[in-house]
Amino acid sequence: MILFKPYHIFPILTGLKTQTRRTWEKPRVKVGSVQLAKTAMISKAYFAELRILAVYQQRLGDMTEKDAYEEGGYTLEGYKQAFQKIYGEWDENKIVYVVKFEII
């Protein structure tokens, strides 16, 4: 299972959002696995099944415009703002996990 904000539902279902960045201590998903995309941990409801295509670490400062677009159609500056809303700050040197996926 991977949790998303409710505003991520449409970009995921339309194929606009095909990756997510997470501040996990260690990876919580494996390449090839199928994960339920949910907006609430406790709920049994999910809005998509996602096949995990890649999981790797990246420094936030190494993100490209293409990466930002694949996060849901953002510009790099727009993604930085969205990341700050969720995590509180943008640190160029922070290492995050990148999870690339496809909807199935």
C-alpha atoms as an extended CHARMM CRD file, in Angstrom:
* protein
*
       104  EXT
         1         1  MET       CA              0.0000000000        0.0000000000        0.0000000000  PROA      1               0.0000000000
         2         2  ILE       CA              1.1080000000        3.5340000000       -0.8030000000  PROA      2               0.0000000000
         3         3  LEU       CA             -0.6750000000        6.5590000000        0.6340000000  PROA      3               0.0000000000
         4         4  PHE       CA             -1.3780000000        9.5990000000       -1.5240000000  PROA      4               0.0000000000
         5         5  LYS       CA             -3.0970000000       12.9250000000       -0.9470000000  PROA      5               0.0000000000
         6         6  PRO       CA             -6.6430000000       13.0500000000       -2.3940000000  PROA      6               0.0000000000
         7         7  TYR       CA             -5.5360000000       15.5500000000       -5.0560000000  PROA      7               0.0000000000
         8         8  HSD       CA             -3.1920000000       12.8770000000       -6.4640000000  PROA      8               0.0000000000
         9         9  ILE       CA             -6.0810000000       10.5860000000       -7.4540000000  PROA      9               0.0000000000
        10        10  PHE       CA             -6.8690000000       12.2530000000      -10.7950000000  PROA      10              0.0000000000
        11        11  PRO       CA             -3.2340000000       12.5860000000      -11.9810000000  PROA      11              0.0000000000
        12        12  ILE       CA             -2.5810000000        8.9260000000      -11.1260000000  PROA      12              0.0000000000
        13        13  LEU       CA             -5.7520000000        7.6200000000      -12.7650000000  PROA      13              0.0000000000
        14        14  THR       CA             -5.0500000000        9.6020000000      -15.9470000000  PROA      14              0.0000000000
        15        15  GLY       CA             -1.4120000000        8.4890000000      -16.1210000000  PROA      15              0.0000000000
        16        16  LEU       CA              0.0100000000       11.9630000000      -15.5080000000  PROA      16              0.0000000000
        17        17  LYS       CA              1.6000000000       11.0090000000      -12.1740000000  PROA      17              0.0000000000
        18        18  THR       CA              3.9110000000        8.0340000000      -12.6500000000  PROA      18              0.0000000000
        19        19  GLN       CA              6.3610000000        8.5270000000       -9.8000000000  PROA      19              0.0000000000
        20        20  THR       CA              6.4470000000        9.6360000000       -6.1970000000  PROA      20              0.0000000000
        21        21  ARG       CA              9.1910000000       10.6870000000       -3.8260000000  PROA      21              0.0000000000
        22        22  ARG       CA              9.1930000000        9.4540000000       -0.2460000000  PROA      22              0.0000000000
        23        23  THR       CA             11.2550000000       10.3100000000        2.8240000000  PROA      23              0.0000000000
        24        24  TRP       CA             11.3700000000        6.6930000000        3.9720000000  PROA      24              0.0000000000
        25        25  GLU       CA             14.2660000000        5.4140000000        6.0780000000  PROA      25              0.0000000000
        26        26  LYS       CA             14.3010000000        2.2650000000        3.9270000000  PROA      26              0.0000000000
        27        27  PRO       CA             12.2930000000        1.1960000000        0.8670000000  PROA      27              0.0000000000
        28        28  ARG       CA              8.7750000000       -0.0100000000        1.6650000000  PROA      28              0.0000000000
        29        29  VAL       CA              7.9690000000       -1.4240000000       -1.7670000000  PROA      29              0.0000000000
        30        30  LYS       CA              9.7840000000       -3.7580000000       -4.1490000000  PROA      30              0.0000000000
        31        31  VAL       CA             10.1960000000       -3.5910000000       -7.9050000000  PROA      31              0.0000000000
        32        32  GLY       CA              7.5750000000       -5.7870000000       -9.5770000000  PROA      32              0.0000000000
        33        33  SER       CA              5.1690000000       -5.7190000000       -6.6470000000  PROA      33              0.0000000000
        34        34  VAL       CA              1.5820000000       -4.5260000000       -6.9510000000  PROA      34              0.0000000000
        35        35  GLN       CA              0.5720000000       -1.9050000000       -4.3990000000  PROA      35              0.0000000000
        36        36  LEU       CA             -2.8290000000       -0.4570000000       -3.5560000000  PROA      36              0.0000000000
        37        37  ALA       CA             -3.0100000000        3.3280000000       -3.8730000000  PROA      37              0.0000000000
        38        38  LYS       CA             -5.0170000000        4.7290000000       -0.9590000000  PROA      38              0.0000000000
        39        39  THR       CA             -5.7860000000        8.0650000000        0.6570000000  PROA      39              0.0000000000
        40        40  ALA       CA             -6.2720000000        6.7030000000        4.1900000000  PROA      40              0.0000000000
        41        41  MET       CA             -4.2610000000        4.0550000000        6.0020000000  PROA      41              0.0000000000
        42        42  ILE       CA             -7.1030000000        2.5640000000        8.0270000000  PROA      42              0.0000000000
        43        43  SER       CA             -9.6100000000        2.3770000000        5.1660000000  PROA      43              0.0000000000
        44        44  LYS       CA             -9.9820000000       -0.7160000000        3.0120000000  PROA      44              0.0000000000
        45        45  ALA       CA            -10.8710000000        1.5300000000        0.0590000000  PROA      45              0.0000000000
        46        46  TYR       CA             -8.2860000000        2.1090000000       -2.6470000000  PROA      46              0.0000000000
        47        47  PHE       CA             -8.4340000000        4.0160000000       -5.9110000000  PROA      47              0.0000000000
        48        48  ALA       CA             -5.8480000000        2.1490000000       -8.0100000000  PROA      48              0.0000000000
        49        49  GLU       CA             -3.5090000000       -0.7980000000       -8.2220000000  PROA      49              0.0000000000
        50        50  LEU       CA              0.0490000000        0.1910000000       -9.0680000000  PROA      50              0.0000000000
        51        51  ARG       CA              2.8690000000       -1.9740000000      -10.3980000000  PROA      51              0.0000000000
        52        52  ILE       CA              6.2180000000       -0.7790000000       -9.0650000000  PROA      52              0.0000000000
        53        53  LEU       CA              8.6890000000       -0.3000000000      -11.9230000000  PROA      53              0.0000000000
        54        54  ALA       CA             11.7070000000        1.1620000000      -10.0970000000  PROA      54              0.0000000000
        55        55  VAL       CA             12.8070000000        2.1580000000       -6.6000000000  PROA      55              0.0000000000
        56        56  TYR       CA             15.9870000000        4.1510000000       -6.0540000000  PROA      56              0.0000000000
        57        57  GLN       CA             17.4260000000        6.9650000000       -3.9840000000  PROA      57              0.0000000000
        58        58  GLN       CA             17.9760000000       10.4950000000       -5.2630000000  PROA      58              0.0000000000
        59        59  ARG       CA             19.0520000000       13.8250000000       -3.8390000000  PROA      59              0.0000000000
        60        60  LEU       CA             16.1760000000       16.3050000000       -4.1040000000  PROA      60              0.0000000000
        61        61  GLY       CA             18.5200000000       18.8170000000       -5.7010000000  PROA      61              0.0000000000
        62        62  ASP       CA             19.1390000000       16.3720000000       -8.5700000000  PROA      62              0.0000000000
        63        63  MET       CA             15.5120000000       16.3910000000       -9.7090000000  PROA      63              0.0000000000
        64        64  THR       CA             14.8930000000       17.4570000000      -13.3030000000  PROA      64              0.0000000000
        65        65  GLU       CA             11.9670000000       19.2150000000      -14.9420000000  PROA      65              0.0000000000
        66        66  LYS       CA             11.0040000000       15.8020000000      -16.3920000000  PROA      66              0.0000000000
        67        67  ASP       CA             10.9620000000       14.2830000000      -12.9000000000  PROA      67              0.0000000000
        68        68  ALA       CA              8.7190000000       17.0990000000      -11.6670000000  PROA      68              0.0000000000
        69        69  TYR       CA              6.3520000000       16.5920000000      -14.6010000000  PROA      69              0.0000000000
        70        70  GLU       CA              6.1270000000       12.8550000000      -13.8730000000  PROA      70              0.0000000000
        71        71  GLU       CA              5.1890000000       13.7370000000      -10.2860000000  PROA      71              0.0000000000
        72        72  GLY       CA              1.8430000000       14.9680000000      -11.5950000000  PROA      72              0.0000000000
        73        73  GLY       CA              2.4050000000       17.6120000000      -14.2480000000  PROA      73              0.0000000000
        74        74  TYR       CA              4.3920000000       20.0470000000      -12.1170000000  PROA      74              0.0000000000
        75        75  THR       CA              7.1870000000       22.3870000000      -13.0660000000  PROA      75              0.0000000000
        76        76  LEU       CA             10.2430000000       21.9160000000      -10.8820000000  PROA      76              0.0000000000
        77        77  GLU       CA              9.3690000000       25.0600000000       -8.9160000000  PROA      77              0.0000000000
        78        78  GLY       CA              5.7480000000       23.9180000000       -8.5550000000  PROA      78              0.0000000000
        79        79  TYR       CA              6.8660000000       20.5230000000       -7.2880000000  PROA      79              0.0000000000
        80        80  LYS       CA              9.1660000000       22.1420000000       -4.7330000000  PROA      80              0.0000000000
        81        81  GLN       CA              6.1750000000       24.0570000000       -3.3570000000  PROA      81              0.0000000000
        82        82  ALA       CA              4.0090000000       20.9180000000       -3.2800000000  PROA      82              0.0000000000
        83        83  PHE       CA              6.7790000000       18.9630000000       -1.5010000000  PROA      83              0.0000000000
        84        84  GLN       CA              7.0950000000       21.7290000000        1.1170000000  PROA      84              0.0000000000
        85        85  LYS       CA              3.3400000000       21.5870000000        1.7920000000  PROA      85              0.0000000000
        86        86  ILE       CA              3.5800000000       17.8670000000        2.5350000000  PROA      86              0.0000000000
        87        87  TYR       CA              6.9790000000       17.6300000000        4.2680000000  PROA      87              0.0000000000
        88        88  GLY       CA              7.4790000000       21.1480000000        5.6240000000  PROA      88              0.0000000000
        89        89  GLU       CA             10.7410000000       21.9790000000        3.8880000000  PROA      89              0.0000000000
        90        90  TRP       CA             12.7630000000       21.5280000000        0.7150000000  PROA      90              0.0000000000
        91        91  ASP       CA             16.3790000000       20.5720000000        1.3600000000  PROA      91              0.0000000000
        92        92  GLU       CA             18.4090000000       20.1990000000       -1.8500000000  PROA      92              0.0000000000
        93        93  ASN       CA             20.6650000000       17.6650000000       -0.0950000000  PROA      93              0.0000000000
        94        94  LYS       CA             17.8980000000       15.4770000000        1.3270000000  PROA      94              0.0000000000
        95        95  ILE       CA             18.0130000000       11.9250000000        0.0090000000  PROA      95              0.0000000000
        96        96  VAL       CA             14.5760000000       10.5070000000       -0.8490000000  PROA      96              0.0000000000
        97        97  TYR       CA             13.2810000000        7.3130000000       -2.3990000000  PROA      97              0.0000000000
        98        98  VAL       CA             11.8980000000        7.6190000000       -5.9160000000  PROA      98              0.0000000000
        99        99  VAL       CA              9.1530000000        5.1090000000       -6.6950000000  PROA      99              0.0000000000
       100       100  LYS       CA              8.1940000000        4.7820000000      -10.3600000000  PROA      100             0.0000000000
       101       101  PHE       CA              4.9460000000        2.9960000000      -11.1080000000  PROA      101             0.0000000000
       102       102  GLU       CA              2.2670000000        2.2340000000      -13.6620000000  PROA      102             0.0000000000
       103       103  ILE       CA             -1.4360000000        1.8250000000      -13.0940000000  PROA      103             0.0000000000
       104       104  ILE       CA             -2.8130000000       -1.6500000000      -13.7960000000  PROA      104             0.0000000000
